[in-house]
Every structure is written in structure tokens, then in C-alpha cells.
Amino acid sequence: MYLEKSDIILLLGIDLNEKNELVFFADTPVFNTDAKKKDHHIKVTAKSLREARYRFDSLSPGSIVKGKIQTILIGKKLLQNRAVLPYLDVILRDPKDDLNSRVIFIDGPVEDIFNANMSDKGRLSAVIRNMIDTSFYSGIITNPNLQQYVAQQLDTRFTPMVPAMKVIHNEPKITGMALLSHKGFYVTTLNLSESPLALSIQAFFTDKIPLSMNITSDKIHAKKELKRISIQIKKIKRKVDTRIVNGHYQFDVQLTLYADLVERMFFLDAEKHADLQNKIIEEQLDKEYNNLIRKIQQKKIDPIGFGVYARAFKYDQWKKIKGEWFDQYAKAKINIRTKLILINTGVSH
């Protein structure tokens, strides 16, 4: 294959336009040394991805190659109105295609990403992929590939979550994680403060998970803007007790977090009040975790995966309600309690 005569799609976008027509976008690297631009953007309107492939060919200076797609961008308008899986069928069906493509939710039109300013950053496809990988390894977001995304979508025990991105001041930014319903529609977004909380409840682990919080305890006497603390979780132990109480599921979750204290903006004599410091952080963590759970329960989505425990430990009850798990999940009682073990608190004053 001559690279100069090929257009290799590395970044694929799918969205709806103002007429609710399907629009497909492609970003391909340019290997021609005479060309000034490093990549080539293509936009077509089509009924399916297979039809879009033919239209890409008609606009491309080389032969289109789609088996190397690294990232798939899905627009907010599309996910609010249609399930996206049918439009990805051609990728899943063709054995030549790569199922390791990353799936990203775009909070706004996908076209904004392709029109973003990349003059000082490099090729769009490489920049997007690097941003997602960096945030993933920092413990801020999850990073499912296409195969994992499809598996999450088809599983009846939990709902998918994917990285969320938005163009702000003409530059793409990671904004958190988008939560989808079990039917594949967009429901809500977790911001960059909530996303690590969700990952730590899952006992998700890369190398670290950062958490930053405002302390609401009246035991700290400081200005409101200074009542902040940050920890970096290095290890998580999770115990989930699953019960049936008054005909409804109840989950009691005990999280043991091994972490480093990386920032404390208020003064506290930790040598004299070490237990107080831990207690204050644990109380705030309990509030943050339980507020997050209430938020997603109200939306009748289960990105954490409590359905896995419901099915595994109370199968007789699960058989009765598995077709309506997400309605039952919204009625379940979930209690999260934390125990914090600080490994390192840094250099003392």
C-alpha cells in the first residue's frame, strides 16, 4: 500500500445536523510532502457508515482505509435522539476493523472538534487520543474501547459511561464522563470532581485516583475558599454487603482508601489532631459519595455496577425483577462508608 495514495481514517465522528440528518466526519493524516496541512478533514451526509465510506472515497485524494480508526466521536444531539450501536454495526461486523477504537462523547456538535484550533498542537487525531490516554492514566476518567463499550451497552446489570469532551474557546477539553441509559441514550455528565469518585466506588485502579473536596465541617475554622483538601488514592479495598429489606435491595459499601495527602489549604496541627484530620476527611468523603449515588439513582442508571452484586448474591430476587432492574435500582437503599488510611502526609511545617 502506497501511503501517498491512501487516506487512513484515524478519527471518526458521527452526529446529527440541524435537519436531523446523519453526518459523518473523518480525519486522515496527509503523507504528501508537498501538502502544507498535516491532516485532511472530510464531512459527508449519509444514511449509514457504509454509505459514508463511499462518499468519503469520492472526496478523498487517495483510497480510504477505515481499519485503523483510533477514536470515535459521538455527538450529544445524536445520543439524545438515537442509540448509536446500529450505526457502528459495520465496524463490529468487519473482521478487518479494529475494536480497540476509543469511544468519546462530545458535549456539543462533533463539527466543533474538527474546526478546533490545532495549529500549535499537531494532528487532531493524535491530540485527541493523547488527551484521553493522559486523563485515563491520571485516574480522572474511564477509557473504554469499542468492544468494551458494546459489552457495557448490551449488559442488563449496569449502564455505560464514556469520556466526555467539549470545545471551549476553540480548544477541545476533557470535561468528565458521560452517563448513558441502558438503551444507549445520553442521560447526564459527571464533572471532573465527580468522575474520580465514581471510579473509586468501582474500585477502578490505574496507578492513582485524585480527589479534591471542599470541607463543609464546622470543625475547621478557616475562610470558605481555603477549606479544601486533596488526596491521591493509591489502593482501594471494597466490601459490598447485599441484602433484601422490605422487598427492595440494600447495598452497604465499605471503602478502605489508602492515600497520600497532597494538599491541605487550611491549618491543622496534624501531630496533635491526627485522628481529627482523618475523621474530617472521611465525613466529607461519605457526603460526596452518597450525594453522587443519589444523583445517578434519580436518573435510573447504574454506571457503578450494583446490578452485578444484585444478580450474584440475591439471584432469586433478581430473576423476578431483572427486566426492570433500573427501576428497582432507583428504589434501592445504598449506604457508603469510608475508612481513610493516610500513607504519606508530606513534609510537615
Secondary structure, DSSP 8 states (H G I E B T S, - for coil): --GGGEEE--EEEEEE-TTS-EEEEEEEE---TT-SSSEEEEEEE-SSHHHHHHHHHHH-SSEEE-TT--EEEEEHHHHHHS-SGGGGHHHHH-TTS-TT-EEEEESS-HHHHHTS--TTT--HHHHHHHHHHHHHHTTSS---BHHHHHHHHH-SS---EEEEEEEETTEEEEEEEEEE-TTS-EEEEE-TTHHHHHHHHTT--SS-EEEEEE---TT--S-GGG-EEEEEEEEEEEEEEEEEETTEEEEEEEEEEEEEEEEE-S---TTT-HHHHHHHHHHHHHHHHHHHHHHHHHTT--SS-HHHHHHHH-HHHHHHHGGGHHHHHHH-EEEEEEEEEEEE--S--
